[in-house]
């Protein structure tokens, strides 16, 4: 089906979406599992990247096709032209949403680890794909716990006014209202958190049971 509608941000004209000769369903059948977007959100220091990477390892060991999109890594390349103003954060998440959608179409389980502080931006990322393709995972460690994990000293710098627009201190974080998962990453062990995520993937038939869970 041809798509020629332009978003308000689009500057290109006379473009038509090109349908691939190999579709998402065919890729998923070849890989032996469904694709999905696992969207880890939470304050800096809440354990988003740690959990995303731990889930990634568990899935990879059992042969699932996965990829982690990490906030800091993305800002080294794709989003290196963006700062941390509200508008730049919005654009950062918009780009990640679009990249995640491409991974989804490629038949890959993509794990994104971004503060993504604004609810509307996360909802916009969700709206790009089917409802069953987007799994919002709220890493709900509270601010005090996050500050104790701050090995880079970013919270201290933010409290001293050396860093502007820092989420949780000088910029707000809007908690998810109804995430697919809310995980207390401030108190649970990492293995417990991984099992919670894996169990949901099995429940949703994105993957079959994996050896990590069967060993428990």
Rosetta blueprint (number, residue, H / E / L):
1 X L
2 X L
3 X L
4 X L
5 X L
6 X L
7 X L
8 X L
9 X L
10 X L
11 X L
12 X L
13 X L
14 X L
15 X L
16 X L
17 X L
18 X L
19 X L
20 X L
21 X L
22 X L
23 X L
24 X H
25 X H
26 X H
27 X H
28 X H
29 X H
30 X H
31 X H
32 X L
33 X L
34 X L
35 X L
36 X E
37 X E
38 X E
39 X E
40 X E
41 X E
42 X L
43 X L
44 X L
45 X L
46 X L
47 X L
48 X H
49 X H
50 X H
51 X H
52 X H
53 X H
54 X H
55 X H
56 X H
57 X H
58 X H
59 X H
60 X H
61 X H
62 X L
63 X L
64 X L
65 X L
66 X E
67 X E
68 X E
69 X E
70 X E
71 X H
72 X H
73 X H
74 X H
75 X H
76 X L
77 X L
78 X L
79 X L
80 X L
81 X L
82 X L
83 X L
84 X L
85 X L
86 X H
87 X H
88 X H
89 X H
90 X H
91 X H
92 X H
93 X H
94 X H
95 X H
96 X H
97 X H
98 X H
99 X H
100 X H
101 X H
102 X H
103 X H
104 X H
105 X H
106 X L
107 X L
108 X L
109 X E
110 X E
111 X E
112 X E
113 X E
114 X L
115 X L
116 X L
117 X L
118 X L
119 X H
120 X H
121 X H
122 X H
123 X H
124 X H
125 X H
126 X H
127 X H
128 X L
129 X L
130 X L
131 X H
132 X H
133 X H
134 X E
135 X E
136 X E
137 X E
138 X E
139 X E
140 X L
141 X L
142 X L
143 X H
144 X H
145 X H
146 X H
147 X H
148 X H
149 X L
150 X L
151 X L
152 X L
153 X L
154 X H
155 X H
156 X H
157 X H
158 X H
159 X H
160 X L
161 X L
162 X L
163 X L
164 X L
165 X L
166 X L
167 X E
168 X L
169 X L
170 X L
171 X E
172 X L
173 X L
174 X L
175 X L
176 X L
177 X L
178 X L
179 X L
180 X L
181 X E
182 X E
183 X E
184 X L
185 X L
186 X L
187 X L
188 X L
189 X L
190 X H
191 X H
192 X H
193 X H
194 X H
195 X H
196 X H
197 X H
198 X H
199 X H
200 X H
201 X H
202 X H
203 X H
204 X L
205 X L
206 X L
207 X L
208 X L
209 X L
210 X L
211 X H
212 X H
213 X H
214 X H
215 X H
216 X L
